Amino acid sequence: MLLSFLLIVLALGIIGLIFIPSNQKLFMRQYALGITSLVFVFSLFLWLGFDQSTPKFQFVVDWLWLPIANINLVLGVDGISLFFVILTTLIFPLCLLASWTFDKDDIKTYLISFLSMELILILVFTNLDLLFFYIFFEAVLIPMFLVIGIYGSRQRKIRAAYMFFLYTLFGSLFMLIGVIYIYLFSGSTNFEALSTIGFSSYDQKWLWLAFFASFAAKVPMLPVHIWLPEAHVEAPTAGSVILAGILLKLGSYGFLRFSLGLFPEASVYFTPFVFSLSLLGVVYTSLTAIRQTDLKRLIAYTSVAHMNLVMIGLFTGTVIGVEAAILQSLSHGFVSSALFLIIGVLYDRWHSRVVKYYGGLTHTMPIFIIIFLFFTMANLGLPGTSSFVGEFLLLVSAFEANTTACFFAATSMILGGAYSLWLFNRIAYGNIKIVGFDLSLREFVLFLPLVIGTLFMGIYPNIFFSAMHAAVSNLVWSDLWI
């Protein structure tokens, strides 16, 4: 009942937040932070009670919705989804803590949007029914659309919100058609039941493309990545953290769970296509990041590069490649979230994200610069951090699959060093352009879990690999590449 408990706490938390008087802003913040913190603590019990020796789904919840049509809401956690759930429950209390000084008249709607997003995201990562996965996969667009469109920081926020909504919704219409076809073909949308059904090679290819249209926009892959920089620039800091830390993982998770799990032959067939798009995305967005003048837009392009690198790992067809891709996704959730929070600290003080506005912060904000340097190093894959483990193993698996692909993928480390170190150099050193105060206690506490998580994952990654190994090894498509 642990998974049910998490969902019930969040649902009751949203209902309780509705009835709190609107003038009680401080209490609403404390209440929302308490709910999300409680959910995070109990999500750790999923890990503690998780049986690592079996690939089967655990903590299963089965709710009869339409038994006459053989459609039920089935939730469960395996080694693949476990850490995505924990990452989600960790990021949301940090976002609410980062929004502590975010002062708007309708703060209640803002908090309800974030709690709703957390509830929906947990349902997405634990869903074992294709139809309900599609419903919750699309439902998460609504609260994020409100966060960007209402609470964005600039005049283009409405345009950015619509780009985010329409780009991701349009591709998902093809996935809906695919889900309908699967139901008519098999009479079920249950993932475990569908895993035992063999689709023809022809059907697999068309269904793979239908799902690809949806998941590629969420990753995002070229050329459907245009919405991401716009959404990041216009969203508030907490919105950018959710976008980079969690929402970008929906695409890679969808590929791993459904495209690769249900359509193995098509996945092998389209591997060169995925490699080509991913490598183009890695190189193009890394080069584009170097020339950016807006801090958020720069980090947004680096996120596209890192997630396209994850796609290469997923399609190497090896256990080590998939495990490295999952670890790199989790690492990106820590590091990119921290980088957007760092930008948020600067924006809260001086309300500017233009790179040339800053300089010489080493002299006035030493603690801030130390944390900024740590996550800059983590972003370019310094040994001892989580990114190094994921990238190294990912490149090893890519080398086994395709040496040329590995070569171009490895350029991401060089280009990553270029944009990361150049950005840090411009902000930390040089003449003192502005004078400000260092991190407050609240801001320091905000970064502490991300620092600990990044170091822990980099120094002792085996604790993560051991939990996901059984589920990854059991994937039906893995043998097709051998």
PyMOL commands that set and color helices and strands:
alter all, ss='L'
color gray80, all
select helices_A, chain A and resi 2-18+25-48+67-69+82-98+107-126+130-139+141-151+157-186+191-194+201-218+227-234+237-262+264-269+271-290+295-314+319-350+355-357+361-364+366-379+386-401+403-428+441-459+462-473+478-481
alter helices_A, ss='H'
color red, helices_A
select strands_A, chain A and resi 58-66+71-77
alter strands_A, ss='S'
color yellow, strands_A
deselect
rebuild
show_as cartoon
